[in-house]
């Protein structure tokens, strides 16, 4: 039975990707299909809680701040001065 579930989800993934849908949306769609077909819990509810739990973590806060810090260093040419100061 587990092989059948995996086969159905893989076929669904290739069908959605073959239709030209973006990879992230395709993975989200296959996850929703899997939850609707093979669990008793409503798929939309479980998917919403999972996505919210993943995106609301403090770990992801560092990434945009790190990119913003790099942009500030680039635009102010502070990094250029720092590298010039470190050069022998």
Backbone bond lengths (Angstrom), bond angles and torsions (degrees), N, CA, C in turn:
res aa  C-N    CA-C-N  psi(-1)  N-CA   C-N-CA  omega(-1)  CA-C   N-CA-C  phi
1 X - - - 1.451 - - 1.527 111.24 -
2 X 1.351 116.57 -37.56 1.465 119.44 179.78 1.515 111.60 -64.96
3 X 1.325 116.74 -35.63 1.466 120.03 178.53 1.527 110.45 -66.93
4 X 1.319 117.16 -35.77 1.463 120.84 178.39 1.534 110.85 -66.17
5 X 1.325 116.39 -42.46 1.463 120.40 177.96 1.524 110.27 -61.58
6 X 1.326 116.28 -46.47 1.466 120.20 179.29 1.519 110.91 -61.79
7 X 1.321 117.21 -41.17 1.461 120.97 -179.97 1.528 111.22 -64.29
8 X 1.318 116.83 -43.19 1.470 120.71 179.25 1.526 110.64 -62.09
9 X 1.326 117.12 -43.34 1.461 120.27 -178.88 1.531 112.02 -69.99
10 X 1.325 117.81 -36.54 1.469 120.61 177.43 1.520 110.55 -67.21
11 X 1.326 116.70 -42.21 1.466 119.96 177.59 1.530 110.07 -63.46
12 X 1.329 116.87 -41.25 1.467 120.25 177.71 1.524 110.90 -63.14
13 X 1.332 116.86 -39.99 1.466 120.26 179.10 1.523 111.37 -63.17
14 X 1.330 117.17 -46.37 1.464 119.88 179.30 1.528 111.67 -66.30
15 X 1.323 117.17 -35.11 1.464 119.97 178.53 1.530 110.79 -66.16
16 X 1.322 116.50 -43.47 1.462 119.83 -179.99 1.526 110.57 -68.15
17 X 1.334 117.39 -42.52 1.466 120.11 178.02 1.524 111.22 -66.23
18 X 1.332 116.71 -35.93 1.459 120.73 177.56 1.518 112.76 -66.35
19 X 1.323 116.29 -23.86 1.461 120.63 177.91 1.527 111.90 -78.80
20 X 1.333 117.36 -4.73 1.453 120.78 176.85 1.516 114.76 91.34
21 X 1.316 116.85 17.44 1.463 120.79 -179.97 1.532 108.62 -81.62
22 X 1.328 117.47 146.04 1.458 121.77 178.47 1.522 110.24 -59.49
23 X 1.322 117.10 152.83 1.460 122.54 -174.37 1.531 111.31 -62.19
24 X 1.316 117.92 -45.12 1.463 120.50 -179.32 1.518 112.67 -61.83
25 X 1.319 115.99 -41.76 1.469 120.59 178.06 1.526 110.00 -68.07
26 X 1.338 117.04 -37.39 1.464 120.90 179.23 1.526 111.04 -64.90
27 X 1.327 117.06 -43.21 1.469 120.53 178.36 1.525 110.02 -64.11
28 X 1.326 116.82 -41.54 1.460 120.75 177.37 1.531 110.98 -61.69
29 X 1.330 116.46 -42.16 1.463 120.67 178.75 1.515 113.01 -64.83
30 X 1.327 116.67 -42.32 1.467 120.04 179.21 1.526 110.34 -67.28
31 X 1.323 117.36 -37.66 1.463 119.93 176.51 1.523 110.57 -62.50
32 X 1.327 116.25 -42.07 1.459 119.72 179.30 1.531 110.79 -65.76
33 X 1.340 116.75 -42.27 1.471 120.69 177.52 1.522 110.05 -59.71
34 X 1.323 117.02 -45.26 1.461 120.81 179.37 1.511 112.77 -61.45
35 X 1.328 116.79 -41.13 1.463 119.46 179.69 1.523 112.03 -70.50
36 X 1.318 117.04 -36.05 1.465 119.47 179.76 1.529 111.68 -70.56
37 X 1.324 116.64 -39.88 1.462 119.74 -174.47 1.522 113.93 -82.85
38 X 1.321 118.20 -33.07 1.457 119.45 -166.66 1.521 114.77 -118.93
39 X 1.325 119.05 7.22 1.462 120.82 174.83 1.524 109.33 -131.29
40 X 1.316 115.43 164.12 1.464 119.70 178.67 1.525 111.61 -91.20
41 X 1.313 117.08 -18.10 1.470 121.33 179.07 1.525 109.66 -75.56
42 X 1.332 118.06 142.94 1.469 119.42 177.23 1.532 110.89 -60.59
43 X 1.320 115.89 129.24 1.458 121.15 -175.24 1.506 114.03 -63.58
44 X 1.321 116.79 -39.57 1.457 120.24 -179.45 1.517 112.36 -63.74
45 X 1.326 116.44 -39.85 1.458 121.32 179.39 1.523 110.62 -65.61
46 X 1.323 116.41 -48.66 1.462 120.47 -179.36 1.522 111.23 -64.45
47 X 1.323 116.77 -40.13 1.459 120.98 -179.42 1.526 110.87 -66.34
48 X 1.322 116.90 -41.44 1.466 120.33 179.78 1.525 111.03 -63.98
49 X 1.321 117.14 -43.25 1.461 119.97 179.54 1.522 111.66 -66.41
50 X 1.322 117.22 -39.13 1.460 121.03 179.67 1.521 111.25 -66.86
51 X 1.323 116.76 -46.05 1.468 120.33 -179.97 1.524 110.14 -64.25
52 X 1.330 117.96 -44.99 1.458 120.50 -179.60 1.529 110.98 -63.30
53 X 1.324 117.16 -41.41 1.461 120.45 178.84 1.516 112.53 -63.95
54 X 1.316 117.11 -34.57 1.462 120.57 179.65 1.518 111.99 -74.83
55 X 1.319 117.10 -38.24 1.462 120.49 -174.47 1.523 114.20 -86.55
56 X 1.317 117.97 -14.74 1.460 119.28 -176.74 1.524 112.62 -98.17
57 X 1.318 118.20 18.16 1.461 120.64 -179.93 1.528 110.57 -84.20
58 X 1.315 116.49 152.04 1.460 121.53 179.64 1.518 111.50 -73.54
59 X 1.311 117.64 -16.52 1.459 120.78 179.59 1.519 111.03 -62.32
60 X 1.316 117.90 -37.11 1.458 121.33 -178.39 1.527 113.09 -74.83
61 X 1.319 117.98 -10.66 1.455 120.80 179.82 1.524 111.34 -67.42
62 X 1.314 117.79 -32.49 1.463 121.39 -176.26 1.524 112.40 -67.13
63 X 1.304 118.51 -32.00 1.464 120.51 -175.04 1.530 113.13 -64.20
64 X 1.326 121.56 -54.13 1.466 118.76 178.67 1.524 112.95 -64.95
65 X 1.333 117.42 -32.37 1.459 119.14 178.20 1.524 111.32 -68.41
66 X 1.322 117.52 -36.03 1.460 121.55 177.14 1.528 110.52 -65.96
67 X 1.322 116.80 -42.33 1.470 120.66 177.70 1.525 110.02 -65.45
68 X 1.315 117.54 -41.59 1.464 121.77 178.76 1.530 111.12 -62.88
69 X 1.350 116.88 -40.82 1.454 120.70 177.73 1.527 110.67 -61.86
70 X 1.326 117.84 -41.92 1.456 121.26 177.21 1.517 112.14 -62.82
71 X 1.318 117.31 -39.75 1.470 120.83 177.61 1.525 111.49 -65.22
72 X 1.322 116.72 -40.58 1.468 120.08 178.03 1.521 110.26 -63.15
73 X 1.331 116.69 -44.38 1.465 119.70 178.53 1.520 111.28 -63.21
74 X 1.316 117.49 -36.99 1.461 120.92 -179.39 1.528 111.19 -70.39
75 X 1.312 117.41 -46.86 1.468 121.21 -175.49 1.528 112.74 -70.39
76 X 1.327 117.95 -32.23 1.461 120.30 -179.14 1.522 112.44 -89.06
77 X 1.289 117.55 -2.86 1.472 124.12 -178.05 1.521 112.00 57.90
78 X 1.305 116.04 22.94 1.455 120.94 177.22 1.521 110.49 -67.97
79 X 1.322 116.47 -38.06 1.463 119.65 179.82 1.525 111.29 -65.24
80 X 1.331 117.31 -34.53 1.468 120.45 178.16 1.526 110.26 -63.53
81 X 1.316 116.69 -43.15 1.464 120.59 177.32 1.518 112.27 -65.33
82 X 1.330 116.50 -38.48 1.463 119.79 178.50 1.522 111.33 -65.03
83 X 1.323 117.52 -42.87 1.459 120.19 179.37 1.531 110.92 -67.56
84 X 1.322 117.40 -37.13 1.460 120.71 178.02 1.533 110.18 -66.24
85 X 1.301 116.40 -36.05 1.463 120.50 178.68 1.513 113.02 -71.28
86 X 1.312 117.58 -27.91 1.463 121.17 179.86 1.520 113.06 -86.01
87 X 1.322 117.06 -16.31 1.469 120.35 -177.79 1.530 109.77 -69.79
88 X 1.336 117.60 142.36 1.478 119.89 -179.80 1.516 112.49 -71.81
